[in-house]
Amino acid sequence: MTILLPNAQPAPQDGLTLYGLTCEMLETPLGLDAPSPRLSWKLRSSRRGDSQTSYRLTAALHHRDLDDAQRLIWDTGRRESADGVLVPYDGPPLRSSTRYHWRVEVWDAEEAAADSAESWFETGLLHRDEWRAVWIGRDTETAAVMDPPGDEDRTDRTRHLSPCSHLRRSFDLGGRRPVRARVYATARGVYELRLNGRRVGDAELAPGWTEYHRRVPYQAYDVSELLEEGENVVGIVLADGWWSGFVGFDSRHQARHYGGAPQAIVQILLDHADGSRRWIASDESWRERAGAIKYADLLMGEYVDARDDLPGWDRPGYDDTGWNKAAVLDRDTGVLEAAADRPVRVTQELAARSVTRRPEGHSVVDLGQNMVGRVRLTIRGAERGRRIRLRHAEMLSDGELYLANLRTAEATDVHIASGDPVEVFEPRFTFHGFRYVEVSGYPGDLRSEDVVGRVLHSDTPLTGRFECSDETANRLHTNILWGQRGNFVSIPTDCPQRDERLGWLADAQVFLPTACRNADVAAFFARWMRDVVDGQDADGAFPDVAPRLCIEREGAPAWGDGGVIIPWHLYRTYGDRRVLERSYAAMTAWVDHVHRHNPDLVWRHRVGNHYGDWLQVDAETPREVLATAYFARSARIVAQAAQVLGEDADAKRYGALHEAVRDAFVDGFVDTGSGRPGDEGRIAGGTQTGYLLALAFELVPEHLVPAAVGHLTADIEARGRHLTTGFVGVALLCPVLAAHGRADLAYALLHQDTYPSWAYSIRHGATTIWERWDGWTEEHGFQSPAMNSFNHYSLGSVGDWLYGGVAGIDQHPDSVAYRHLRLRPNVGGRLTWARARQETPLGTAACGWSLHPGSGPQELRVEVTVPPGARATLHIPTADPRSVREGRGELPESGGIDIVDSLPEELVVRLGSGTYHFSAAAPRR
């Protein structure tokens, strides 16, 4: 897994230093098809106030040519700019299948040349007519397949699954080995590429899940070192995946939304020293056969009969005369696009914590962590034909697997032993959400070292870290991170274990701010947003899930609004204007859709679904309150996006619509003082989520805000400092309380460990975020298995507040890409210290605080880091603003610091880049 955690960076040198070079938000991408790829870089410096004042970008076809001005293909010259966020390539048109080396040089705050760094990107097939290959697969009418598993191993669902295809092609290079070789490959289904007996690349479940009828991403591989003189063999193992396997919670005949059987397409490019090229493409000359994998399904699991393995099938010299002729299944290559984000990979391994032998003869393995991926099992001394079964679950009930919440997902892997003294079984085309594994049929005693959990997810680099003095809060942060890992598998899913695993838009939009803190999800979400936009219907309704799997699921408030909220947040967080441009028409169409069906501006009428504040507890937020609040928010965001994109007329129109919807919200749902005394500021329904939406979206008249806050806090206090919020309200809870002077109550909710609360699940052993507050309770045990996931990230959206509201890293409301940091450490709760570090598009930002004994009042220490090119406004909480010191000096004597405001309990200072250490009298608590 790529790690970009700030503390993993090398110590900064004196002066301005470059790091983190990317192209299209990826490190050294192989196979881009963007005609104008964007280049980015980050900066650090040991000097305060340092910044980039200008840059120069150059590009060449060879690394050595970057030093030869006559051989450069692109030279921007020196351009004034304070940062390097997504600078578009604007040189000569790029050529297909070509590597471009690029260099960035920067000048510092004193206009002196500071540093230079180099990287590369490589194009794929930029023009669709460059595809010579066709889609191939099994000829289901004439092909003979090997015997399927016996009836004792089949269930009603797996009975309809087919063996995985092995496709191969031999080609001869003679004595002419190429100087460079690339493979461009993908599948309708999932695949593993092989060349001369070796696996190519480390992507899992490639190409992932997209709106296949619109696009199928292809992967590019450098295979230059894998080729040999003479005969070579390229092969593909092909499984159903999302294309033709079980998907979602529909039965199989409904779930075949895309195709009936998987297909593959492969194209090899060989470049020779004399400049000539040779192409080898998938066609009718390829051969196909089933092998040991009798079926592989994402929900049901994988069945492998090692007795039917095909040793040497992907190596030269293998005799494939008994194989079937591959069928040409399609010739349309118009849907092929280069992969635009990082693939799914195995990123770490978990050792078994314990192995418990059960009276019935099977063993239950505890991996200690609810994870997503698969198991690698080492099998010793199994006789030929022995059946070994692995079943997976998140929880135990009376020592056995709790499987009811999987619904129709079987999550079962089977291995039939070959009889070798030692065999290793690891499924290749499935994944499960689990902590516990039941192993039955294992010969002898199963040892803990024989079971390894292989963690699998989209390889989004970690970019943030939060930690504090309270171990429960740290466990909460860790659980949030594990939930993100487990549910970011090609798309942002709701849950990884049961028969669902869909890309619900509301789950994604409420969790996105937290996701952006933890990891670099820029490319991941930008690619998924294309599926969201493609799923929009002709009337402007966004789907509830993307890729759009269920046609009837569309247009729900807070769900459909994700199509507006997500691209706007990506723009603000990463400076990605392109995702905003690509989504803008769909964003306006959504708001127009809502407006058209609700001309009185109160969202009561709907075409699609309405889930309300999903899984709220002991509360029922009126649906028209929630829907109208989101109507106002989406209209406002569209107005802001229009202003960014220079659509002035739209900015004015949607700005006016936002104001009108806000007025309608106030008229319909806010008590403005015409009722009983003390009711002023009440929101219809009186729920926590209702108040949170109205306050967070600025829908309450300013003079009524204190009253509305009072009603919100009174409800929380009346419930013994417990929350009632569901998916929609939970992300707003702590931020709104803290923003309105009740951080004490936000901390009380953070520390609360009785039901319902975050810590309640932790107290009962949770290692991920649960779908429901009552997924398991002491009083009632497990909730209904119809909907009870123990790995669901939505309620973990509080993670954004841990970074921004506890440690204090945030950005100004008008800032983009963290160019203007707002650092506001919040001393409170039972914490004695907290800190966070985060990679922003400009570089590392950090903020932390700690309390220390003093001769009088406690001393507060605050440490912050501002990356070059950024500025920061720091709010220092203190009982005495006059006590604030920086380092050992008075503030006026410290460089790079300007006092903005001195308030009774806070000093506000403006900072340039650099690291600062402040001390002050601790705030009153």
Sequence and secondary structure as in RCSB ss.txt:
>XXXX:A:sequence
MTILLPNAQPAPQDGLTLYGLTCEMLETPLGLDAPSPRLSWKLRSSRRGDSQTSYRLTAALHHRDLDDAQRLIWD
TGRRESADGVLVPYDGPPLRSSTRYHWRVEVWDAEEAAADSAESWFETGLLHRDEWRAVWIGRDTETAAVMDPPG
DEDRTDRTRHLSPCSHLRRSFDLGGRRPVRARVYATARGVYELRLNGRRVGDAELAPGWTEYHRRVPYQAYDVSE
LLEEGENVVGIVLADGWWSGFVGFDSRHQARHYGGAPQAIVQILLDHADGSRRWIASDESWRERAGAIKYADLLM
GEYVDARDDLPGWDRPGYDDTGWNKAAVLDRDTGVLEAAADRPVRVTQELAARSVTRRPEGHSVVDLGQNMVGRV
RLTIRGAERGRRIRLRHAEMLSDGELYLANLRTAEATDVHIASGDPVEVFEPRFTFHGFRYVEVSGYPGDLRSED
VVGRVLHSDTPLTGRFECSDETANRLHTNILWGQRGNFVSIPTDCPQRDERLGWLADAQVFLPTACRNADVAAFF
ARWMRDVVDGQDADGAFPDVAPRLCIEREGAPAWGDGGVIIPWHLYRTYGDRRVLERSYAAMTAWVDHVHRHNPD
LVWRHRVGNHYGDWLQVDAETPREVLATAYFARSARIVAQAAQVLGEDADAKRYGALHEAVRDAFVDGFVDTGSG
RPGDEGRIAGGTQTGYLLALAFELVPEHLVPAAVGHLTADIEARGRHLTTGFVGVALLCPVLAAHGRADLAYALL
HQDTYPSWAYSIRHGATTIWERWDGWTEEHGFQSPAMNSFNHYSLGSVGDWLYGGVAGIDQHPDSVAYRHLRLRP
NVGGRLTWARARQETPLGTAACGWSLHPGSGPQELRVEVTVPPGARATLHIPTADPRSVREGRGELPESGGIDIV
DSLPEELVVRLGSGTYHFSAAAPRR
>XXXX:A:secstr
  B  GGGS    SSEEEEEEEETTBSS EEE  SS EEEEEEEESSTT    EEEEEEESSGGGGG GGG SEE
   EE S EEEEE  SS   TT EEEEEEEEE TTS EEEEEEEEEEE   SGGG    EEE  TTT        
GGG  TTGGG    EEEEEEEE TT   SEEEEEEEEESEEEEEETTEE    BSBT    TTT EEEEEEE TT
T  SSEEEEEEEEE HHHHS  TTS HHHH  S SS EEEEEEEEE TTS EEEEE STT EEEE SEEEEETTT
EEEEEGGG  TTTTSTT   TTSEE EEEE   TTEEE  S  EEEEEEEE SEEEE TTS EEEEEEEEEEEEE
EEEEES  TT EEEEEEESEEETTEEE GGGTT   EEEEE    SEEEE  SS  EEEEEEEEES SS   GGG
EEEEEEEE   B EEEEES HHHHHHHHHHHHHHHHHBSSSB S SSSS    BHHHHHHHHHHHHHHB  HHHH
HHHHHHHHHT  TTS  BSBSS   TT B  TTTTTHHHHHHHHHHHHH  HHHHHHHHHHHHHHHHHHHHH TT
SS    SS    STT SS    HHHHHHHHHHHHHHHHHHHHHHTT HHHHHHHHHHHHHHHHHHHHHHB  SSS
STT TT BTT  HHHHHHHHHTT S GGGHHHHHHHHHHHHHHTTS     TTTHHHHHHHHHHTT HHHHHHHH
H  SSSSHHHHHHTT SS  SSTTSEETTTEE  TTS  S   GGGGGHHHIIIIII EEE TT STTSEEEE  
   TT SEEEEEEE SSSEEEEEEEEE  SSS EEEEEEEE TT EEEEEEE S GGG EETTB GGGSTTEEEE
EEETTEEEEEE SEEEEEEEE    
